Structure formats: structure tokens, C-alpha cells
């Protein structure tokens, strides 16, 4: 992110930031990478979650095919795809020991 900012500053003739990256800059870069990877893999699901007022994809008839429905996905305040976990608890009889 700073690289792009520095390129813009260089074009304008402004001052470049050359110090060590801050924690906020590292977090912003990490969040950007996560969003990019999630959009590449789950772009349709993310689009539907952003468009709908229902809390889960399962409520949308067009997205019932998505295997992430069982994870109870949502979009957090940073725009990242997150999971609340399975909607139903796993039956202890079906788990392998």
C-alpha cells in the first residue's frame, strides 16, 4: 500500500515515506491480500452476502449450492468473509473417535 502511495507522491514531486512500515500499514496490506484471495474463491457468495439483508446464504435460493452455507458465513466490518461456525452441532454418534 505504501508503495502505491510513494509512486503517487513521486509523480507529484512530493515527499516519499522510507521508514519502517507501521502496524496499521501491515494490517491494511494483510487485509487487502485476504480480501483478494476470498474474492477469487468466493466472489459470488461475497456478492450475495453484501446484497442481502438475510444473515445467511442458505436463505438465498440462488446460493443454496454453495458449500460454505453450512459455515454460517458473514461479512465483517473490514469487508472480510468470516464464519460463525456450523448452524447445527455435529452429532456425537457420527464423529470418529
ABEGO torsion letter per residue (X at the ends): XAAAAAAAAAAAGBBBBABBBBAAAAAAAAAAAAAAAAAAAAAAAAAAAAABABABAAABAAAAABAAAAAGBBBBAAGBBBBAEBABBBBAAABBX
